[in-house]
Amino acid sequence: MVKNNVLLDIKNLKLYYQTMRGPVQAVDGVTFALEHNSSLVFIGESGCGKTSLSKAILRLLPKNVAEYAGEVYFDGVNIMEYDDERFRKEIRWKKMAFIPQAAMNALNPVVKIEDQISEPLIVGGLVNTKEEALEKVKEALRLVGFPLQFMKRYPFELSGGMRQRAIIAMALSAKPDLVILDEPTSALDLLTQANIMNELKTIKKEYGLTYVLITHDVGTASEISENVAVMYAGQIVEYSDAERFFNNPLHPYSEKLLESIPRLRRRKDVLGYIPGQPPSLINPPKGCRFAERCHKRFSKCDQEPPTYEIQGRFVKCWLYERGEQDAR
């Protein structure tokens, strides 16, 4: 990877939550780099740390943070060194935007759509007048296919698809470099999901945006991703370009995830599954965190899992010390 083309470079990022039983290691030593105008999809089970990672990047932290550390380089600058006020003024929303999965929860139900999108533009100093803000609002709404006659309506008067489009327009109105999408189509019907994902792909191509997509839907991931990161128990266990990942996953957990998806050219009664439960993130295993559920487990898996690089792909698995990659 060419470092001078990297937009987001994260090194050993940690976010632990304090609980009465001890700190929960929601994000534990995550490292990855993402180039300009590219897309990265995070997949994994619920509770694996995907959303917590997005909050750590955007510094949208709850009050019960036990530890928050690491390095987050944005366009070559370590923004972890910024205080909260500078981060809010210079980075969040202007350079990094966030699209949440629950649009109705994110939108204020008693404020009209046009006001919810225009107010941050005015407060953030990106426009000088209300009229200028409204022009930018219209531009953003047109971009996502939102009918302008609905912009004076309240969120509760809109369908789920329209509300999600409004949230996307809000995120794009400041023209950020990086957009983090957390399950942007999870509560929508299949047709609306497809339409929104197609619009997002078009917007990315036309405006040169960089996407980080968080999803449970591996089918959605395959539509928009150029790179794939698989998270398990707070860690990235595999990082790969999308084409090689979907054709040949390396980590046993990745294999099981893909086996659990129905395919047109596979018998319906042979879907795979992952036995057992994820480990506790208060007291995670010393070795591989997937070991207890892994069908390829052996004695060395109880040690600290390594990170191997195999032809530009990264995987946390002892199998690759034994030469398993040669068989692939």
N, C-alpha and C positions, 0 to 999 in steps of 0.2 A: 504494500500500500504506500502511495506517495504521500509523505507527510504534509507537504505544502498544499495538498488538495483536501486535507481533512478539516471538516467543519466541527465535529464533536469528537473529542478524545477523552475517554473516561478511564481512570486508573484507580483500581482498588477502592471503589466506592462502597461505603457501608452506611446502612441506616438501621439502627436497632430501636425497638420500641420498649419502653419500660412497663412492666406489669408487676402484679403482686407476687408472681411466681419467679420473676427474673426477666432479663432482657430477651425480647424476641428478635432473632437475627433475620429480619425480613429481607434485607439486601446485604450480602456478605461477600465483599471483595470482588465486585463486578468490574470487569475491564473489557472495553471494546473501543473501536474507532469507526467513525462513519464519515464518508466523503461527501463533499458538496453534491447536490442534485441526485442523491441516491436514496434508497429506502431500505429500512431494516425492520423486520417483523419479529416480535417476541411472542413465542408460544409456550404453553405449559398449563398445567392444572391450576385450578383456583387455589389461591393461597401460596403460590410459588414465589411471589415477590414482584410480579410484573408492574402492577399499579404502584406499589411502593417505590419501585425504581423510577417511574415517571415523576413521582412526587419529589424524590431526592434530586433529580436533575433540575426540576423547576423550583425547588426549594419551597414547596407547598407542604410544610411540615406540621404535624399535629403537636399538641402540647406535651405529649408523653414520650418525647425523643430521649433515648438513653445514650445513643452515640450516633454522630453524623460526621463522617470523615471521608477523606479521599481527595482526588484531584479531578476536576471537570474543566477541560480546556475547550473553549468555544472560540473558533477562529484564532487559535494559538494563544489565547489569554486564559489563565486559570481563574475562572469566575468564582471559585470557592473562596478566594481571597477578598471578594467584595463583601461589604456589610449588607444587611438586609435592605436598607433604604436605597443604596446604589444599585443592587440587584433588581429591585422593583422598578426603579426609574429607567435603567438602561437595558435590561435583559428581558425580564418576564413580559410577555405579550408583544413587545416591540420586535425582539429578535427570536424569542422562543414562544410559541403559542400552544395552547392545550385544548383538545376537543374531548370532553368527557362523554361517558356512555349514557348517562341519564339526563337528557336535555331538559325534561320538565323540572328536575331538581336543580339544574344549573341556572335556568332562567327565572327571573323574578315574575311571579304570576300577575302582579298588578302594575307592571310597567310595559308599555307598548314596545314592540320589537324594534322599531326605528330608534327609540330612545335608548334601549339597552345596548345597541351597537354603536350609536353615535357618542354616548356619554364618555366611554373610555378614550375615544379619539380626542375629545375636547380636554378632558382632565389630563391626559398624557401629553398634551401639547403638540399633537400631530397635525392639528388644524387650528385655524384662527377664529373661525366663525361657525355658527350652527348650520348655516347654509352649506358651507364647504364640507362639514361633517356628513350632512345628509346626502351629498353627492357621492361621497366615499361609501356610505351605507348602500346606496342604490347599486353602485359598481360591484360591491361584494355580494349583494343578494342576486344580482343578475348572473354572477359567476357560478353560483351554486344552483341555479334554476329555481330560485324563490320568486313567486309572482309578486311584483311590486305593489299590487293592490292590497296585499295582505300585510304590508309593513306597519300599518297603523293599528293592527290587531294585537290583542293580548295573547300570551302563550297558550292559555287554556282554550282559546278559540281555534287553535291550529291542530292539525293531525300530527302524529308522531314523526312522520317524514319531514313535514314542514318545520317542526321545531328543531329537528336535527340539522336541517339545512341552515336555519337561523344561527345555530351554534357554530357551524362551520364557517358561515359568513363572518361572524364576530371574530373568530380566530384569524381569518385571513385579511380582515379589514386593515390591519396595520402592516401587511405585507412582510411577515417575519421570514427569516431564513429557514428555521426549523419548526416543524409542526409535529406535536406528539398526539396521536390519536388513540384513545383508550376505548376499545370496543365501540367504534363509532356507529355501528349498524346493528348492535346486538338485540335491540328491542323492536326491530322493524320487520315487516314481512319480506319475503324473498325478493319480490320484484323491486321494492323500494331499496333494499340492500344493494341489489345489482346496479340500479340507477345511480345511487350515491357513490358507490365504489368507482363506477365508470367516470363520474364527474371528478372525483378526487384524482384519478389517474390523469385525466386531461389537464386539470389545473396544475398538477405537479410538472407535467411536461412543458406546458406553456410558460410557466412562471419560474421554472428552475428551482422548485422547493425541495427540501430534504424532509423525508417522513420517517418517524418512528411509530410503528403501528403495534398496538397491543391487542391480542385477540385469542379467543379459544377456538375460533373457526379456522381450521387449517386450510379449508377451501378458499376462504377469503385471503388468507396469507399468501397462497400460491398465485392469486390474481395480481397482487400489487407489489410483492416483495422482490427485491434484488438480492438481499441477504437475509438470513434467518438465524436468530439466536434462540436456543431452547433453554428455558429456565426451569430449575428444579430445586426446591428447598432453599431459595435465596441466592442461588449461584447459576451462572451460565455453564451448562454442561456440554454445549456444542455451539459452534459458530461457523457458518459456512455460507457460500453463495447459494442462492435458492435452487438453481438448476441441479447442482450436484446433491444438495440436501434431499430434495424430493425424489430423486432417482436412487440415491444411495446414502441413507442416513448412517452415521458412524456410531453414535452412542446407543446402547441398548434401550434407554428410555425413549429416544427419538424413534427407534424402530417400532416400539410398542404404540407410540402415539399415532404413527402413520398406519399401523395395522388395524387400529380401531376405527378407521374411517371407511365407510362403504364405498366401493368402487364398482364401476359399470362392468368391468371384465373380471369380477371375482364372485365366487359363490356367496350368497347372502348369509349362509350359516357358518362362515369361517372368519368372522370378525374377531380381531384380537382384543385383548383387554389387559389391564395392568393390575395384578393382584395386590392385596394389602392396602396400607394407608401411608401417606407421606410422613416423614419423621417429624418429631417436635422441633420447632425452631428455637425453643428455649434451651434445650440440651441436645443439639444435633449429634449424629454419629461422628466419631473421630475420623473414620475413613470415608469411603464413598457414601454419599447420602442416599443413593438409590440402591445400595447393595442388598438390603433386606427384601426388595421387591424384584431383584434382577434375576433373570433366567440364565445369566452367564457368570454368576458370582463365583469367585474362588478366593483362596485364603488372603491374597494380597489386597483384596478390596477393603479389608478392615484397616488398612493403613491410609495415610493422607492421599487422596486421589491426585494424580499429576495432571498437568495440562500439556498435551502433545500437539505439535503442529505437523499436519500431514498434507502436503501439497497446498498450503495456504489455508487449510481448515484447522480449527482448534477443537479438541475434544478432551474432556476429563474422564479418562477411563484407563484402567491398568491393562486392558486387553491389548493396547497398542504398544506396550512395552514387550509383549510376547510375539510381536510380528504379525498380528492379525491383519494389519493394514495391507500386508503383501497379498493376502488372500482375496482382497477386495479389488 
